[in-house]
Amino acid sequence: MPASQSVTGWRKSSRSQGAQNCVEVGRTSDAGAAVRDTKDRAAGHFTTTAPQWHAFVAALKTGHFDR
């Protein structure tokens, strides 16, 4: 991620209340997303572009990753 790009609005899913294995998602300044481990925020995060994030969310909604 370029140094000029910032991440804001970190949030955890409302479905993860009480769960120990959670991730947080934030918005990047170019409308993409950043993802980090809630338990180890200092470990850093990875970022996606807006098209990558939208494709990932669409795949989740259609059950692509369901077992």
C-alpha positions, 0 to 999 in steps of 0.5 A: 500500500502506498505510504500516502494511502490511509486506512480508516473506519476499522470495524469488526463484524457484529456476528463475531461478538464473543468469538476469539478468531476475528478480523477487522476491515477498514476502508482505504483511501482509494475505496479498497479495503484493508484486513487485519487480525483483531488479536494482533493488530500490530502485525499489520494488515493487507489491502485490496483494491475496490474491484478485488474487495467487491469480488470477494464479498460477492463470492461470500454472499453466493456461498462460494467458500461454504463447505 
